[in-house]
Every structure is written in C-alpha cells, then in structure tokens.
C-alpha cells in the first residue's frame, strides 16, 4: 500500500507542527502550505489524498481556497477538512457551502483529528 499524502494548510507554524506531530502516528506523507494561494498550487502539483485547511489566513482565506479547490477539475475530488478556531454555526455553514467535507475546531483533539483523517482516507 502506498503512503497517503495530506496537505496541511495554516498560517500558524505552531499549528502546523501540532498537526504534524499528531499525524506522524499514521505514517502519512505530510506537506504544508501557509496560505490559500500556496495551498491551491501544492494541491494541483502534489495531488494529496486529503487537505486540512485553516479558515483565517492571509491572501486567500480558507473559504475562498476551498471554493477554488472544488471548482478545479484536478483538485475537486480531494476531501477538505476545515480546521478553525471559528466554530460558530455561521462559519460551519459557510465552510460547508464552500465545499468542505468536514469541520474540526481548534484546539485540535488528537483522537478526533485521527478519526476524521482515517474516515476520509477510507482507512
């Protein structure tokens, strides 16, 4: 079985490190981006099996990034889990309307993150 690639997108280096520490248990290939534009380019180039996407980022925010990913035929089918401090229902609704497949609030619970990742990767 080949190693699955996950794209982690967040402008916080601390959060990226935390996600990497949690996901290392799954032996995934982890790649990162620090804003929406970089995330879109990495997704097109690396074709990850899953994207963890922050909402609040410079340049292109998570909602706009998700819309862009879901409207491009090369990245449309990649599941996107939004990871954000903004857990209120309006943000959840906006995230799902933009095309995200799942939603996770920060601070991240390691068990919940791993369960969602495994579910979307079909493990």
Buried (B, 14 or more C-beta within 10 A) or exposed (E): EEEBBBBBBBBBEEBBEBBBEBBEEBEBBBBBBBBBBBBBEBBEEEEBBBBBBBBBBEEBBBBBBBBBBBEEEEBEEBBBBBBBEBEEEEBBEBBBEBBBBBBBBBEBEEEEBBEBBEBBBEE
